[in-house]
Amino acid sequence: MTTPSQPGRLYGVGVGPGDPELLTVKAQRVLQSVPVIIYADSLVPEEIAGFAKPGAIIYGSKEMALPEIMEVTLQAVSEGKTVARIQSGDPSLYGATLEQMRILERERVDYEIIPGVSAAFAAAAVLKAELTVPEVSQTVIMTRAEGRVAMPEGESLIDLARHGSTLVIFLSVTRMFRIANQLQEAGYPADTPVAVAYRVGWPDQQIIRGTLTDIAEKVRDAKITLQALIIVGKAVDPNLLDPASDERVAVSHLYSDEYTHLYRRAGQGDHAAADRTELYEAGGYEVQPERAVHTSTGDD
Ligand SMILES: C[S@@+](CC[C@H](N)C(=O)[O-])C[C@H]1O[C@@H](n2cnc3c(N)ncnc32)[C@H](O)[C@@H]1O
């Protein structure tokens, strides 16, 4: 952005899925300090707006269209105020964030985005699931089913299902029957585990587990029609937590005694040196005599 021309600024604050304790320290500090807060009152609990300092002006955006939200924002920043625009989960996922940032860029408003805990990760935590289990799934696809919003080419559920990876599906629980059918048609076995997480982090949170065969009926019986995530894949199989499954499931190299990385030398276990070299290189490490140096980005 060119030099800001407005005296105030905006924080786009991701506040997590609902539980106020999932706010970041930074998000809390901003909420406690700004004079104007705009929050999505359909997706964010009142307690979060409750962090506001006395006298702060709080707008619920449930019934405000984007032009109105931006009008309030631009008015406040033109008066030199700092505005916190609260968004559920993390603003980078289905947050309509880009269109807001483009207006801020156009109006030369200084702004900063504060990331939040996405419902995807809060749901994984509640499910006690690791979304990336070695040899089960090393890829997570975050997507939504086609509905009012058309999917770009190559991103239909049928296209994505070809990967067989862990799927985290937002904004789509009303299409549970169609999703379960499409995923089976596209090759997911009928007994693929599915978890539906409703209002994670809220007092009425519900978790429904099943398979592609029965999950749609269970969701219908529970009358869940909004604010739910669908997570599909073997990674959400609760049986993986069974200690006996150690024998069936590969474990991550990360904490293995035989795996050297930047911060730890491997023990002189029973692996031959050549085997270790292969392991390190597969993990993105450059192998040198006596030690392995991490050279990949983002894989430590
Ligand atoms: C507009 S999107 C916002 C997503 C948000 N930015 C995030 O990172 O979680 C709303 C969708 O996110 C999911 N979602 C948001 N909060 C949730 C919660 N507390 N529990 C379950 N799903 C949630 C649902 O799929 C819902 O339809």
The ligand as an ORCA input file, in Angstrom:
! r2SCAN-3c Opt
* xyz 0 1
  C     -17.875    -17.804      7.215
  S     -17.055    -19.277      7.634
  C     -15.844    -18.670      8.716
  C     -14.693    -19.618      8.979
  C     -13.665    -19.025      9.907
  N     -12.963    -17.942      9.276
  C     -12.661    -20.052     10.450
  O     -11.461    -19.932     10.195
  O     -13.089    -20.941     11.177
  C     -18.247    -20.021      8.666
  C     -18.135    -21.519      8.629
  O     -17.016    -21.912      9.403
  C     -17.341    -23.054     10.168
  N     -17.371    -22.639     11.578
  C     -17.168    -21.411     12.069
  N     -17.202    -21.426     13.412
  C     -17.447    -22.708     13.760
  C     -17.597    -23.381     15.012
  N     -17.494    -22.719     16.164
  N     -17.831    -24.705     15.004
  C     -17.915    -25.381     13.837
  N     -17.786    -24.802     12.626
  C     -17.551    -23.492     12.596
  C     -18.704    -23.534      9.686
  O     -18.493    -24.417      8.596
  C     -19.317    -22.242      9.230
  O     -20.320    -22.495      8.276
*
